[in-house]
């Protein structure tokens, strides 16, 4: 049967962004249908099973939909299945993420939480996948995993790679994340699955999807020879370069990418005073993808005016962007519990996030609501109450879609003080850049409402609370540095990195390639972000990556399959 004749199905249990997978399949020239009923399993020639979020949620959703047993029967029939991320994890016997919830048991072994001692968790970014044995070279019908390519990983739990026992019969590739080697893909008979996301891995990921769709990837049973040892698996995690687009409506009602000095996005009065227009969101995002951006972030900076459900132009931006951009997309703005203008209907934040995910986003960024959640967290803790009660947007979105889907966007500003005692118990640093009156100390005040309102909460309080609530990443801005092109706030970033074990994205202040390398070398930050200098072509993404590579910083280059 040719690839054009086969019936390709997608098994979606209702968590996360599957639009990107649909778009990737269509980009490759194929059609894919949703499995909607148990009867659809009998019609399928091949199934792709993507998963996002928590292991327990995925298994419960499979069971409640009545799909768990038909899925196992489908696998037993010998027809091809491809699992992605949690879609791979549930094929194992169980997970430490949900100890009481058994997996499908297709493979021996359990999924375990990463050890956080030496690294940030989640494992988030572009890494290599190394094929662990040579027997597959005997046939051309193998999953197309390039040893020199990089693939996008985002997970807190993984199957440890040992290279012995049952793993000899099913492990296809392994990946090292700092000090731990983990299984990054499995292949046994008719089942192939990856821990990473091919649909978010650029050209290399599309090639892998194509090999599953167009080839007969059935691995014959055999006793695999000697595998690579865990020590032979090299770490190839790269530092991510992220392009950020601030999107808002201009005075004519059109969505534009904008950027301003110190958060002011309007031109001067003698230039008309209109919203600064640096391009159309989808066109600019596609340009960045073509130039090698590792991720793209859309910040919907007028979302506070309307519900995201009513902001159909922004949702359409996501839908269009995800059709041609196969790297992760983050959307920020309006992710909070909202009330209709008529006051009659409340939209929970998790539902708002779900609308963004269904429109093509992979992660949501939470700003002001994260500050309020952190304040409530510390208040409940001070009162002797359980601070994790499941009521916050962070907790609810992380529980359903996984902590890797929740980014906290921090907008702080420096408050200078003469002595630590003047900071009212806030976390203070001794700064190398004295204040306007010679102050030697400062603390970083969190703001809300786009930086217009300061709160009695410092950055360290915010990020520690949000990590506890379930956030998976920190997008760390700095109002004092925004638009200055003077470099990142190294003091702020270093102090924040020391406070959390989740990845941190450095933002605000970059003006030349040296600034990107400097912040990575001095803070070990996992990602660097810029906006205006990319929009205005003052510093191309290629120049940033080239300079970082010259400094010995691992990056995803064009040779990696951009």
Secondary structure by P-SEA (a helix, b strand, c coil): cccccbbbbbbbcccccaaaaaaaaaaabbbbbccccccccccccbbbbbbcccaaaaaaaaaaaccaaaaaaaaaaccbbbbcccccccccccccccccccccccccbbbbcccccccccccccbbbbbbcccccccccccccccccbbbbbbccccccccccccccccccccccccccccccccccccbbbbccccccccaaaaaaaaaaaccccccccccccccccccccccbbbbbbbbbbbccccccccccccccccccccccccccccccccccaaaaaaaaaaacccbbbbbcccccccccccaaaaaaaaaaaaaccccbbbbbccccccccccccccccaaaaaaaaaaacccbbbbcaaaaaaaaaaaaaaaacccccccccaaaaaaaacccccbbbbbbbbbbbbcccccccccccccccccccccccbbbbbbbcccccccccccaaaaaaaaaaacccccccccccccccccccaaaaaaaaaaacccbbbbbcccccaaaaaaaaaaccccccccccccccccccaaaaaaaaaaaccccccccccc
